[in-house]
Amino acid sequence: MKIYAEPALQVLLCIAYSFEGDCPLEREVARRRFEPGVRQKEWWRYQHTYLGLRTLIAYQGPRPVGQVEFMPVEHAPRPISQGPYLCLNCLHVAPPFRRQGVGSALLQAVEKEAESQGRGVAVVARSEGDFMPAAFYRRMGYQLADQRDGELLLTKSRQPLPAPRFLPMGYHPQAPLARVGVDYFHCPQCPLSGWALAQLERRLRPRGDAVRLKVHETGERPEVERWGLTGAVYVDGVPLAGWPPRPEAILAQVDQELEARRLGRERVPIGAR
């Protein structure tokens, strides 16, 4: 296995491009399927390269099989307090190549870079799901620094460093309104976030004014510090578990809340008689 700094292939790995029968046409078809998220991601990556953003790609033979992205925590789109750390934004290995040492090799490459800078590594991992699973980082020697709502802030360093913390929440969920409220915290660092948001906007149109969709941009550090969040979706103030977002899961929760409102409006006049 080889590891190279070739960020141009990162998005293809993120959108589960198989690289079987790889050719320019197949790549373009796959990329268009996940617009506008792909375009947003590439622009975000271009803007943040000058802030220390780095991407590494792992290969088995000629085939890309995994990617890792990291940058100094003071510029990172993750709700972590500043300190002497590199923030691991994302580590992803294609499913057929998991449990073969790919993720471990990528993580060790990040740790080596952090050590050369006198930094540690910090990562926001998740207690459930396949995206940034906390169990993997625990096995790799990462220690718990903080936790919040199913997210674990884990760190690792070769020298004693002050532990980071989650940023305070600047978003305060609101009580349900007459309309179902959807708060979407969109970070263009993830191409699937932009794609899911576009899908959600299109599929919410038939529901008309019954749903209020509010988009909060969290691609830049000041916005992350303002909200204390990066990528998240709340329906009537209740967070949806899992990331990247699935439009179907958001719509199912929206429709459940719409049905509850419909039944509630019917019950009130009957009970008042």
Phi, psi and omega in degrees: 000137178240152178233126181229156174271085181229076187295345182299337182267355185301312184299321180298321176293321181298325183264016173065035173292133190277337184067007172274131186065033184298133175200161182305322181294315180296322178297317182294320178299315180296318181296317181295331180296334184247024172283153004273007184298322180297313181297318179296318180298314183294323177292318178299316180297318178300315182294328187261356174302325182285354178253016176096010178294134177224146178228132178241141180243132177261139180239143163245108191066227180272001190260126172292132185232350181192161180214153174221142181231135182208162182194166176302137187298332182291347177244358190281147177274055176224142186281063181241137177297154182288152181175183183280065183225151161267133180266127176275103182290318187199138170225122184222132176240134179303135186311318181295346186246013178283158182061032176236014177089003182292309180298320179297318181295319178296317181295321179295327176295321177294317180298321178296319178295318179298317180298322180294338179261003184070027181244167167258186177241133177238142181215138172268108181253170184239141182286340180225156176092173183269346183274119179050057185290130183298326183300323179297314182291326176298318179296332180272010174093014180279143184249148181287126176253329182193164177208154183195121172049051177082357176255139181241129174266113185245147181222160175207135176204159180269359180222155180296127179225151176297135183287134175284169178223161171293143175293149176297145180290124174262350177263128180241108182306137183263154175296150181306139178258184176299325175261154174288128181259129175242118175255116184247114178266102189262123175243113182292355173301330179257117181296334180287338178292313179295321178296313182296322179296317179297319177297318182294316179301318180293318187277348176275344184304318180297342180275353172058220184283000180288345183233134174251116177257123178239124183258128177247119180280133182225036180274345182245150186303316179301324179290321178298317179292329179293314186268336186070021182219159172240277178253120180195156175227130177240133174245116186052040176082359181257125182287142173270132182287150173093151176204144001294160184291147176248116182306323181298319180293321179294314181297322179297319179291321177299314181293327176295318179291323176297319179294321178298321178294319180298315180292323179296320180292329179285324184288326186299312180295324182295315181292337183277349183281000000 
